Amino acid sequence: MKTAYFDCFSGISGDMILGAMLDLGLSQDHLRQELSKTALSGYSLKAWRESRGAISGFRFQVVHGVQPPRAFPEIRRIVEESRLSQWVREKALEVFERLAQAEAHVHGVPLEKVHFHEVGAVDSIVDVVGAVIGMDYLGVDRVCSSPLPAGGGWVRTEHGLLPVPAPATVMLLKDVPLYGSGAQRELVTPTGAAVLTTFAREFGPLPGMRLQAAGYGVGTHPSASPPNLLRVLLGTEEAVPMEKTLLMAEANIDDMNPELYDHVFDRLFALGVLDVHAIPVHMKKNRPGILLRALFEPFLKEKVLQVVFQETTTLGVRVCPVQRFELEREILHIETPHGPCRVKVARLAEGQVRAVPEYEDCKRIAAASGKPLLKVYEDILWLSQKRV
């Protein structure tokens, strides 16, 4: 899976997105060829390398004359009647619809009555459609982003002076993590916010990936501290084990009825412990015994100790922190010829996927159907591996 991570340390705008994609390898000829499939006219594209501080990237610009404001239905018609691919048309329309919904909410008008001013100009339309063309050209499957700097101050628009972030931008950034950067200028534009929130499903730190390339899109502001750039990191998804600190409690027991361990296990698992072991050991004076171990989250410590002291004959319990590394995993619900079954899917390095049917579901299916458990398990395992 190819992942694009938008590192928005200095904000994001439509032209910065296109600049970063050109720096990542989006062909200018391809971009022009695809845009020519729309009814847009009266503009030209310019792209050149430019620096902000010590870093250079691509500056992208759409040159055009005076443009009348366009209503949302007109922009929708331009996209729908274009010869762009179905995927590009659908995603571009999704971006514009998000923009229209935000504007409609802010100005209190129906969606079909929304008139775009800055966003309705040809440069913003090119930015949106071009960004989708770029995602398609670069083969991006997944988009993630850093938290966004809010900016501050005022911005002049066709509606007059507006606070930064602009009201439509605020609507678009609902549920997105923001932080105050101290910069008194617009850092996140409505176009940039609409494109990013249409594609990005995660906002946070850099996800695990094998980095292939980095692209820098240069913004219009000359600031070099921090440099007015958008950085996009492109790579393939890599399963990186997650590190977690847990507690391990253990006790040596040599004088307890073995029949009672089943009850101890049940009590501990009912608390939510992650694992329990009973390991045969030889203790002092060469007496055979059991090493009872329980692995659990730190917040369960007092409850685990209470159960072990209540339900076993031990007089002492050792507790120590342990580091566990976990693969990313998810539970899928799949339909099989035997019935519905849960399947645990773990993602390993280099794109490998491991699928394991849930034992309890296989056991239930075998009991209900009268078929051998081994047969049910093997059939579902084979089907699971094909599905994932």
Sine and cosine of phi, psi and omega as CSV:
sin_phi,cos_phi,sin_psi,cos_psi,sin_omega,cos_omega
0.00,0.00,0.82,-0.57,0.00,-1.00
-1.00,0.05,0.80,-0.60,-0.08,-1.00
-0.90,-0.43,0.69,-0.73,0.13,-0.99
-0.92,-0.40,0.83,-0.56,0.03,-1.00
-0.95,-0.32,0.89,-0.46,-0.01,-1.00
-1.00,0.01,0.94,-0.33,0.00,-1.00
-1.00,-0.08,1.00,-0.08,-0.18,-0.98
-0.99,-0.10,0.80,0.60,-0.06,-1.00
-0.92,0.39,-0.35,0.94,0.04,-1.00
-0.81,-0.59,0.47,0.88,0.06,-1.00
1.00,-0.03,-0.19,-0.98,-0.05,-1.00
-0.40,-0.92,0.63,-0.78,0.06,-1.00
-0.57,-0.82,0.20,-0.98,-0.02,-1.00
-0.88,0.48,-0.69,0.72,-0.03,-1.00
-0.94,0.35,-0.52,0.86,0.06,-1.00
-0.93,0.38,-0.60,0.80,0.05,-1.00
-0.88,0.47,-0.73,0.68,0.01,-1.00
-0.90,0.44,-0.64,0.77,0.03,-1.00
-0.87,0.49,-0.69,0.72,0.01,-1.00
-0.90,0.43,-0.62,0.78,0.00,-1.00
-0.93,0.36,-0.60,0.80,0.08,-1.00
-0.90,0.44,-0.63,0.78,0.02,-1.00
-0.92,0.39,-0.47,0.88,0.03,-1.00
-0.99,0.17,-0.20,0.98,0.05,-1.00
0.82,-0.57,0.02,1.00,0.08,-1.00
-0.86,0.51,0.83,-0.56,-0.03,-1.00
-0.96,0.29,0.77,-0.64,0.05,-1.00
-0.90,0.43,-0.61,0.79,0.03,-1.00
-0.89,0.46,-0.68,0.74,0.02,-1.00
-0.90,0.44,-0.68,0.74,0.00,-1.00
-0.87,0.50,-0.72,0.69,0.01,-1.00
-0.90,0.44,-0.66,0.75,-0.02,-1.00
-0.89,0.46,-0.68,0.73,0.00,-1.00
-0.93,0.36,-0.67,0.74,0.00,-1.00
-0.91,0.42,-0.45,0.89,0.02,-1.00
-0.93,0.37,-0.19,0.98,0.03,-1.00
-0.99,0.16,-0.01,1.00,0.07,-1.00
-0.97,-0.25,0.16,-0.99,0.00,-1.00
-1.00,0.06,0.13,0.99,0.01,-1.00
-0.93,0.37,0.62,-0.79,0.01,-1.00
-0.48,-0.87,0.09,-1.00,0.04,-1.00
0.97,0.25,0.51,0.86,0.02,-1.00
-0.57,-0.82,0.25,-0.97,0.12,-0.99
-0.63,-0.78,0.39,-0.92,-0.03,-1.00
-0.96,-0.29,0.63,-0.77,0.08,-1.00
-0.76,-0.65,0.64,-0.77,0.05,-1.00
-0.54,-0.84,0.73,-0.68,0.00,-1.00
-0.46,-0.89,0.32,-0.95,0.02,-1.00
-0.99,0.15,0.67,-0.74,-0.01,-1.00
-0.52,-0.85,0.47,-0.88,-0.05,-1.00
-0.95,-0.31,0.51,-0.86,0.21,-0.98
-0.78,-0.62,0.95,-0.30,-0.13,-0.99
0.92,0.39,-0.77,-0.64,-0.05,-1.00
-1.00,-0.05,0.07,1.00,-0.10,-1.00
-0.90,-0.43,0.71,-0.71,0.06,-1.00
-0.94,-0.33,0.45,-0.89,0.04,-1.00
-0.41,-0.91,-0.27,-0.96,0.00,-1.00
-0.98,-0.19,0.75,-0.66,0.15,-0.99
-0.98,-0.18,0.79,-0.61,-0.03,-1.00
-0.90,-0.43,0.67,-0.74,-0.03,-1.00
-0.56,-0.83,0.65,-0.76,0.12,-0.99
-0.96,-0.27,0.86,-0.51,-0.01,-1.00
-0.99,-0.15,0.79,-0.61,-0.04,-1.00
-0.39,-0.92,0.21,-0.98,0.06,-1.00
-1.00,0.03,-0.28,-0.96,0.01,-1.00
-0.91,0.42,0.74,-0.67,-0.05,-1.00
-0.88,-0.47,0.72,-0.69,0.09,-1.00
-0.96,0.27,0.46,-0.89,0.08,-1.00
-0.90,0.45,0.56,-0.83,0.00,-1.00
-0.90,-0.44,0.65,-0.76,0.09,-1.00
-0.99,0.16,0.38,-0.93,-0.01,-1.00
-0.84,0.55,-0.67,0.74,0.01,-1.00
-0.87,0.50,-0.55,0.83,0.01,-1.00
-0.93,0.36,-0.68,0.74,0.03,-1.00
-0.91,0.43,-0.65,0.76,0.04,-1.00
-0.87,0.49,-0.67,0.74,0.01,-1.00
-0.90,0.43,-0.65,0.76,0.01,-1.00
-0.85,0.52,-0.69,0.72,-0.04,-1.00
-0.95,0.30,-0.72,0.70,-0.06,-1.00
-0.90,0.43,-0.57,0.82,-0.04,-1.00
-1.00,0.02,0.04,1.00,0.02,-1.00
-0.97,0.25,0.17,-0.99,0.05,-1.00
-0.98,-0.19,0.34,0.94,0.07,-1.00
-0.92,0.38,0.32,-0.95,0.02,-1.00
-0.90,0.44,0.37,-0.93,-0.03,-1.00
-0.86,0.52,-0.67,0.74,-0.03,-1.00
-0.89,0.45,-0.70,0.71,0.00,-1.00
-0.90,0.44,-0.68,0.73,0.02,-1.00
-0.88,0.48,-0.72,0.70,-0.06,-1.00
-0.90,0.44,-0.70,0.71,-0.03,-1.00
-0.94,0.33,-0.62,0.79,0.04,-1.00
-0.89,0.45,-0.68,0.74,0.03,-1.00
-0.90,0.44,-0.58,0.81,0.04,-1.00
-0.89,0.45,-0.65,0.76,0.04,-1.00
-0.90,0.44,-0.76,0.65,-0.03,-1.00
-0.90,0.44,-0.57,0.82,0.02,-1.00
-0.92,0.39,-0.62,0.79,0.07,-1.00
-0.88,0.47,-0.69,0.72,0.04,-1.00
-0.87,0.49,-0.72,0.70,-0.03,-1.00
-0.90,0.44,-0.65,0.76,0.01,-1.00
-0.90,0.44,-0.64,0.77,0.03,-1.00
-0.91,0.42,-0.71,0.70,0.01,-1.00
-0.90,0.43,-0.66,0.76,0.00,-1.00
-0.88,0.48,-0.66,0.75,0.00,-1.00
-0.92,0.39,-0.70,0.71,-0.05,-1.00
-0.90,0.43,-0.68,0.73,-0.10,-0.99
-1.00,-0.09,-0.08,1.00,0.06,-1.00
0.92,0.39,0.66,0.75,0.01,-1.00
-0.81,-0.59,0.37,-0.93,0.06,-1.00
-0.89,0.45,0.42,-0.91,-0.03,-1.00
-0.82,0.57,-0.69,0.72,-0.07,-1.00
-0.94,0.33,-0.24,0.97,-0.01,-1.00
-0.99,-0.13,0.01,1.00,-0.03,-1.00
-0.93,0.36,0.80,-0.60,0.10,-1.00
-0.94,-0.33,0.86,-0.51,0.07,-1.00
-0.99,0.10,0.70,-0.72,0.10,-1.00
-0.98,-0.20,-0.99,0.11,0.02,-1.00
-0.87,0.49,-0.69,0.72,-0.05,-1.00
-0.95,0.32,-0.44,0.90,-0.01,-1.00
-0.99,0.14,-0.15,0.99,0.03,-1.00
-0.94,0.35,0.37,-0.93,-0.10,-0.99
-0.87,0.49,-0.55,0.84,-0.03,-1.00
-0.91,0.42,-0.64,0.77,0.02,-1.00
-0.94,0.34,-0.59,0.81,0.06,-1.00
-0.90,0.43,-0.68,0.73,0.05,-1.00
-0.89,0.46,-0.65,0.76,0.01,-1.00
-0.87,0.50,-0.72,0.70,-0.04,-1.00
-0.93,0.38,-0.81,0.59,-0.03,-1.00
-0.90,0.44,-0.64,0.77,0.01,-1.00
-0.90,0.44,-0.61,0.79,0.03,-1.00
-0.89,0.45,-0.66,0.75,0.03,-1.00
-0.92,0.39,-0.66,0.76,0.07,-1.00
-0.86,0.51,-0.65,0.76,0.01,-1.00
-0.90,0.44,-0.68,0.73,0.05,-1.00
-0.85,0.53,-0.68,0.73,-0.02,-1.00
-0.92,0.40,-0.71,0.71,-0.04,-1.00
-0.90,0.44,-0.65,0.76,-0.04,-1.00
-0.99,0.14,-0.10,0.99,0.05,-1.00
0.94,0.34,0.57,0.82,-0.04,-1.00
-0.96,0.26,0.82,-0.58,0.02,-1.00
-0.99,-0.16,-0.48,0.88,-0.13,-0.99
-0.60,-0.80,0.70,-0.71,0.01,-1.00
-0.86,-0.50,0.77,-0.64,0.10,-0.99
-0.81,-0.58,0.31,-0.95,-0.05,-1.00
-0.56,-0.83,0.44,-0.90,0.17,-0.98
-0.96,0.28,0.26,-0.97,0.21,-0.98
-0.85,0.53,0.38,-0.93,-0.12,-0.99
-0.95,-0.31,0.66,-0.75,0.10,-1.00
-0.97,0.23,0.75,-0.67,-0.13,-0.99
-0.97,0.23,-0.51,0.86,-0.11,-0.99
0.96,0.29,-0.02,-1.00,-0.02,-1.00
-0.27,-0.96,-0.05,-1.00,0.00,-1.00
1.00,0.01,-0.57,-0.82,-0.07,-1.00
-0.71,-0.70,0.46,-0.89,0.07,-1.00
-0.76,-0.65,0.67,-0.74,-0.01,-1.00
-1.00,0.00,0.79,-0.61,-0.01,-1.00
-0.73,-0.68,0.00,-1.00,0.07,-1.00
-0.90,0.44,-0.35,0.94,0.03,-1.00
-1.00,-0.04,0.10,1.00,-0.05,-1.00
0.98,-0.17,-0.24,-0.97,0.02,-1.00
-0.95,0.30,0.76,-0.65,0.02,-1.00
-0.81,-0.59,0.54,-0.84,0.05,-1.00
-0.94,0.34,0.49,-0.87,0.03,-1.00
-0.98,-0.19,0.74,-0.67,-0.06,1.00
-0.91,0.41,0.50,-0.86,0.01,-1.00
-0.88,0.47,0.49,-0.87,-0.05,-1.00
-0.80,0.60,-0.66,0.75,0.02,-1.00
-0.91,0.42,-0.61,0.80,0.03,-1.00
-0.90,0.44,-0.66,0.75,0.03,-1.00
-0.85,0.52,-0.69,0.73,0.02,-1.00
-0.88,0.47,-0.65,0.76,-0.03,-1.00
-0.93,0.37,-0.44,0.90,-0.09,-1.00
-1.00,-0.09,0.29,0.96,0.06,-1.00
-0.86,0.51,0.74,-0.68,0.00,-1.00
0.96,0.29,0.12,0.99,0.04,-1.00
-0.99,-0.13,0.73,-0.68,0.01,-1.00
-0.93,0.38,0.79,-0.61,0.01,-1.00
-0.86,-0.51,0.34,-0.94,0.12,-0.99
-0.55,-0.84,0.46,-0.89,0.02,-1.00
-0.99,0.17,0.83,-0.55,-0.05,-1.00
-0.99,-0.10,-0.28,0.96,-0.07,-1.00
1.00,0.03,-0.25,0.97,0.00,-1.00
-0.95,0.31,0.76,-0.65,0.00,-1.00
-0.99,-0.12,0.90,0.44,0.05,-1.00
-0.32,-0.95,0.19,-0.98,0.00,-1.00
-0.97,0.24,0.88,-0.48,0.01,-1.00
-0.98,-0.21,-0.55,0.83,0.00,-1.00
-0.89,-0.46,0.91,-0.42,0.00,-1.00
-1.00,0.05,0.33,-0.94,0.06,-1.00
-0.84,0.54,-0.66,0.76,0.01,-1.00
-0.89,0.45,-0.73,0.69,0.02,-1.00
-0.87,0.49,-0.68,0.74,0.00,-1.00
-0.90,0.43,-0.65,0.76,-0.04,-1.00
-0.92,0.40,-0.70,0.72,0.01,-1.00
-0.90,0.44,-0.74,0.67,-0.08,-1.00
-0.91,0.42,-0.71,0.70,-0.06,-1.00
-0.96,0.27,-0.29,0.96,0.11,-0.99
-0.96,0.29,-0.61,0.79,-0.09,-1.00
-0.99,-0.10,-0.62,0.79,-0.13,-0.99
-0.98,0.21,0.71,-0.70,0.05,-1.00
-0.93,-0.38,-0.16,0.99,0.00,-1.00
-0.69,-0.73,0.68,-0.73,0.07,-1.00
-0.80,-0.60,0.90,-0.44,-0.04,-1.00
0.16,-0.99,-0.46,-0.89,-0.02,-1.00
-0.94,0.34,0.24,-0.97,0.02,-1.00
-0.85,0.53,0.82,-0.57,0.02,-1.00
-0.97,0.26,0.25,-0.97,0.05,-1.00
-0.90,0.43,0.82,-0.57,0.04,-1.00
-0.40,-0.92,0.40,-0.92,0.15,-0.99
-0.99,-0.10,0.95,-0.31,-0.15,-0.99
-0.92,0.40,0.74,-0.68,0.05,-1.00
-0.94,-0.33,-0.63,0.77,-0.06,-1.00
-0.33,-0.94,0.34,-0.94,0.09,-1.00
-0.75,-0.66,0.70,-0.71,0.02,-1.00
-0.82,-0.57,0.58,-0.82,-0.02,-1.00
-0.86,-0.51,0.80,-0.59,0.09,-1.00
-0.96,-0.26,0.80,-0.60,-0.09,-1.00
-1.00,-0.01,0.75,-0.66,0.04,-1.00
-1.00,0.06,0.10,-1.00,-0.06,-1.00
-0.97,0.23,-0.46,0.89,-0.04,-1.00
-0.95,0.30,0.66,-0.75,-0.07,-1.00
-0.98,0.18,0.06,1.00,-0.09,-1.00
-0.82,0.57,0.71,-0.70,0.07,-1.00
-0.91,-0.42,0.04,1.00,-0.03,-1.00
-0.61,-0.79,1.00,0.03,-0.04,1.00
-0.97,0.24,0.36,-0.93,0.00,-1.00
-0.88,0.48,0.72,-0.69,-0.04,-1.00
-0.98,0.21,0.99,0.15,-0.08,-1.00
-0.68,-0.74,0.47,-0.88,0.23,-0.97
-0.94,-0.35,0.81,-0.58,0.04,-1.00
-0.96,-0.28,0.77,-0.64,0.07,-1.00
-0.87,-0.49,0.86,-0.52,0.03,-1.00
-0.99,-0.16,0.77,-0.64,-0.05,-1.00
-0.89,-0.46,0.77,-0.63,0.01,-1.00
-0.28,-0.96,-0.03,-1.00,0.04,-1.00
-0.98,-0.20,0.61,-0.79,-0.05,-1.00
-0.88,0.48,0.72,-0.69,0.00,-1.00
-0.82,-0.57,0.77,-0.64,0.03,-1.00
-0.97,0.23,0.95,-0.30,0.01,-1.00
-0.97,-0.25,0.85,-0.53,-0.01,-1.00
-0.85,0.53,0.70,-0.71,0.04,-1.00
-1.00,0.05,0.71,-0.71,-0.01,-1.00
-1.00,-0.07,0.73,-0.68,-0.02,-1.00
-0.67,-0.74,0.69,-0.73,0.04,-1.00
-1.00,-0.04,0.85,-0.53,0.01,-1.00
-0.84,-0.54,0.07,-1.00,0.08,-1.00
-0.90,-0.44,0.59,-0.81,0.09,-1.00
-0.88,-0.48,0.85,-0.52,0.09,-1.00
-0.96,-0.29,0.69,-0.73,0.00,-1.00
-0.59,-0.81,0.51,-0.86,0.00,-1.00
-0.57,-0.83,0.65,-0.76,0.08,-1.00
-1.00,-0.04,0.80,-0.59,-0.08,-1.00
-0.75,-0.66,0.80,-0.60,0.00,-1.00
-0.76,-0.65,0.17,0.99,-0.09,-1.00
-0.69,-0.72,0.57,0.82,-0.05,-1.00
-0.84,-0.54,0.59,-0.81,0.04,-1.00
-0.88,0.48,0.85,-0.52,-0.03,-1.00
-0.85,0.53,-0.41,0.91,0.00,-1.00
-0.90,0.44,-0.36,0.93,-0.09,-1.00
-0.99,0.17,-0.27,0.96,-0.07,-1.00
-0.90,0.43,-0.53,0.85,0.02,-1.00
-0.86,0.51,-0.66,0.75,0.02,-1.00
-0.93,0.38,-0.63,0.77,0.04,-1.00
-0.87,0.49,-0.70,0.71,0.02,-1.00
-0.86,0.51,-0.72,0.69,-0.02,-1.00
-0.87,0.50,-0.69,0.73,-0.02,-1.00
-0.90,0.44,-0.66,0.75,-0.03,-1.00
-0.94,0.35,-0.69,0.72,0.01,-1.00
-0.91,0.42,-0.53,0.85,0.04,-1.00
-0.91,0.42,-0.45,0.89,0.06,-1.00
-0.95,0.33,-0.44,0.90,-0.07,-1.00
0.95,-0.32,0.28,0.96,0.06,-1.00
-0.90,0.43,0.44,-0.90,-0.08,-1.00
-0.99,0.10,-0.52,0.85,0.00,-1.00
-0.33,-0.95,0.46,-0.89,0.06,-1.00
-0.68,-0.73,0.68,-0.74,0.04,-1.00
-0.78,-0.63,0.52,-0.85,0.18,-0.98
-0.81,-0.58,0.96,-0.29,-0.14,-0.99
-0.94,-0.35,0.83,-0.55,0.06,-1.00
-0.90,0.44,0.74,-0.67,0.01,-1.00
-0.66,-0.75,0.31,-0.95,0.18,-0.98
-0.97,-0.26,0.81,-0.59,-0.11,-0.99
-0.97,-0.26,-0.20,-0.98,-0.03,-1.00
-0.87,0.49,0.46,-0.89,-0.10,-0.99
0.87,0.49,0.34,0.94,0.07,-1.00
0.87,0.49,0.50,0.86,0.02,-1.00
-0.99,0.10,0.72,-0.70,0.10,-1.00
-0.94,0.34,0.59,-0.81,-0.01,-1.00
-0.42,-0.91,-0.17,-0.99,-0.01,-1.00
-0.82,-0.58,0.74,-0.67,0.17,-0.99
-0.99,-0.11,0.95,-0.31,0.00,-1.00
-1.00,0.00,0.81,-0.59,0.00,-1.00
-0.80,-0.60,0.61,-0.79,0.08,-1.00
-0.70,-0.71,0.72,-0.69,0.02,-1.00
-0.93,-0.36,0.76,-0.65,-0.13,-0.99
-0.36,-0.93,0.25,-0.97,0.09,-1.00
-0.94,0.34,0.54,-0.84,-0.07,-1.00
-0.83,0.56,-0.54,0.84,-0.06,-1.00
-0.93,0.38,-0.22,0.98,-0.01,-1.00
-1.00,-0.05,0.06,1.00,-0.16,-0.99
-0.83,0.56,-0.77,0.63,-0.07,-1.00
-0.89,0.46,-0.65,0.76,-0.01,-1.00
-0.93,0.36,-0.62,0.78,0.03,-1.00
-0.90,0.44,-0.71,0.70,0.01,-1.00
-0.87,0.49,-0.66,0.75,0.00,-1.00
-0.87,0.49,-0.71,0.71,0.00,-1.00
-0.91,0.42,-0.70,0.72,-0.04,-1.00
-0.89,0.45,-0.68,0.73,0.01,-1.00
-0.94,0.34,-0.56,0.83,0.00,-1.00
-0.96,0.27,-0.63,0.78,-0.21,-0.98
-0.98,-0.22,-0.07,1.00,0.04,-1.00
-0.79,-0.61,0.10,-1.00,-0.02,-1.00
-1.00,-0.09,0.10,1.00,-0.05,-1.00
-0.92,0.40,0.49,-0.87,0.07,-1.00
-0.96,-0.29,-0.06,1.00,-0.01,-1.00
-0.40,-0.92,0.57,-0.82,-0.01,-1.00
-0.77,-0.64,0.75,-0.67,0.08,-1.00
-1.00,-0.08,0.69,-0.72,0.04,-1.00
-0.77,-0.63,0.78,-0.63,0.02,-1.00
-0.61,-0.79,0.51,-0.86,0.05,-1.00
-0.97,0.25,0.59,-0.81,0.06,-1.00
-0.72,-0.69,0.49,-0.87,0.06,-1.00
-0.98,-0.19,0.82,-0.58,0.06,-1.00
-0.90,-0.43,0.68,-0.73,0.03,-1.00
-0.94,-0.34,0.83,-0.56,-0.13,-0.99
-0.89,-0.46,0.66,-0.75,0.14,-0.99
-0.97,0.22,0.52,-0.85,0.11,-0.99
-0.87,0.48,0.69,-0.72,-0.06,-1.00
-0.57,-0.82,0.33,-0.94,0.07,-1.00
-0.48,-0.88,0.37,-0.93,0.03,-1.00
-0.96,-0.28,0.85,-0.52,0.06,-1.00
-0.97,-0.24,0.58,-0.81,0.08,-1.00
-0.95,-0.30,0.92,-0.38,-0.06,-1.00
-0.87,-0.49,0.49,-0.87,0.09,-1.00
-1.00,-0.03,0.74,-0.67,0.00,-1.00
-0.80,-0.60,0.26,-0.97,0.07,-1.00
-0.86,0.52,-0.36,0.93,0.00,-1.00
-1.00,-0.01,-0.22,0.98,-0.06,-1.00
0.78,-0.62,0.04,-1.00,-0.01,-1.00
-0.93,0.36,0.57,-0.82,-0.02,-1.00
-0.51,-0.86,0.62,-0.78,0.11,-0.99
-0.99,0.10,0.59,-0.81,0.01,-1.00
-0.75,-0.66,0.80,-0.60,0.04,-1.00
-1.00,0.05,0.82,-0.57,-0.04,-1.00
-0.89,-0.45,0.84,-0.54,0.06,-1.00
-0.91,-0.41,0.64,-0.77,-0.02,-1.00
-0.96,-0.29,0.86,-0.52,-0.04,-1.00
-0.99,-0.15,0.03,-1.00,0.02,-1.00
-0.90,0.43,0.42,-0.91,0.06,-1.00
0.87,0.49,0.51,0.86,0.14,-0.99
0.99,0.15,0.04,1.00,0.01,-1.00
-0.95,0.32,0.55,-0.83,-0.01,-1.00
-0.79,-0.61,0.71,-0.70,0.03,-1.00
-0.89,-0.46,0.82,-0.58,-0.01,-1.00
-0.89,-0.45,0.75,-0.66,-0.02,-1.00
-0.73,-0.68,0.86,-0.51,0.04,-1.00
-0.89,0.45,0.54,-0.84,0.04,-1.00
-0.95,0.31,0.84,-0.54,-0.10,-0.99
-0.86,0.52,-0.70,0.71,-0.05,-1.00
-0.89,0.46,-0.58,0.81,0.04,-1.00
-0.93,0.38,-0.68,0.74,0.04,-1.00
-0.89,0.46,-0.63,0.77,0.01,-1.00
-0.90,0.43,-0.68,0.73,0.03,-1.00
-0.89,0.45,-0.69,0.72,0.00,-1.00
-0.90,0.44,-0.68,0.73,0.00,-1.00
-0.89,0.46,-0.66,0.75,-0.01,-1.00
-0.92,0.40,-0.62,0.78,-0.04,-1.00
-0.96,0.27,-0.54,0.84,-0.09,-1.00
-1.00,-0.09,-0.31,0.95,-0.06,-1.00
0.98,0.19,0.12,0.99,0.01,-1.00
-1.00,0.04,0.44,-0.90,0.01,-1.00
-0.87,0.49,0.67,-0.75,-0.01,-1.00
-0.85,0.52,-0.65,0.76,-0.01,-1.00
-0.87,0.49,-0.67,0.74,0.01,-1.00
-0.90,0.44,-0.72,0.69,0.01,-1.00
-0.86,0.50,-0.73,0.68,-0.03,-1.00
-0.88,0.47,-0.73,0.68,-0.03,-1.00
-0.91,0.42,-0.63,0.78,0.02,-1.00
-0.89,0.45,-0.72,0.69,-0.04,-1.00
-0.94,0.34,-0.58,0.82,0.06,-1.00
-0.88,0.48,-0.70,0.71,0.01,-1.00
-0.89,0.46,-0.68,0.73,-0.01,-1.00
-0.92,0.38,-0.63,0.78,-0.01,-1.00
-0.89,0.46,-0.68,0.73,-0.02,-1.00
-0.90,0.43,-0.52,0.85,0.06,-1.00
-0.96,0.29,-0.59,0.81,-0.07,-1.00
-0.94,0.33,-0.61,0.80,-0.09,-1.00
-1.00,-0.08,0.00,0.00,0.00,0.00
